[in-house]
Amino acid sequence: MIESIKIAGTITLKSIAKWVLIVFLGCLVTLVTFLVSFFRNIDLMEGESQKFSAFFYGLLTENFPALILIFGAPIFVIIYLIMANKVSVQNVIFFLFKSKAGDYVISAITAAVEKITGKKGWHSDLINKGLVKAKVLQAVKDDPNTSKIQHSIIRYGFKKINLEDVDFQREETNLSSIISDKFRHFFEEMVRPSLMFFWILILVQIGLFIYSIFLG
């Protein structure tokens, strides 16, 4: 158990570091390109009123790359945040299941499902995927031996695996085996999350910035 905690801690720290890299570098590039583009083109505001509409129209007609960098800055930040969250979660899951700690997640799933299906008349309670997911997640959450990170991973897994082919009403259905096998298969097929899109986005911003300077 201690070894599992150490592995999970190491993986979590690595994922946090990757999250910080994406958010910090992405927001830094966005901030620098925004400020430089803004002040280099501020003269496009006409007259004493300093009309915002004149600034927008001026950028639209004279320096479109700067327009994207200035008015698209909030969108870039949102994209980096979404990307950081997604990559971090995928990174945790990937490395966790490539280590011994992944067995504890499968064990938690198996124990939760067996707890539910061990009750008489469980077929009438679990009539679809939604109910199965809700009850299993609640059982995992109630288990004192299951950590929050394991609960989060199981919740993520339920979003990805397909249970539409499972007949919950058949008494012969071994739900515990089916769900644990589907989870194991899904996580074993996961590939290490790539930062390629992140670097492409960085290069796009830098490319737009260089082009905007050339036009200015």
Buried (B, 14 or more C-beta within 10 A) or exposed (E): EEEBEEBBEEBBEBBBEBBEBBBEBBBEBBEBBBEBBBEBBEEBBEEEEEBEEBBBBBBEEEBBBBBBBBBBBEEBBEBBBEBBEBBBBBBBBBBBBBBEBBEBBBBBBBBBBBBBBEEEEBBEEBEEBEEBBEBBBEBBBEBEEBBEBBBEBBBBBBEEBEBEEBEBEEEEBEBBEBBBBBBBEBBEEBEEBEBEEBEEBBEEBEEBBEBBBEEB
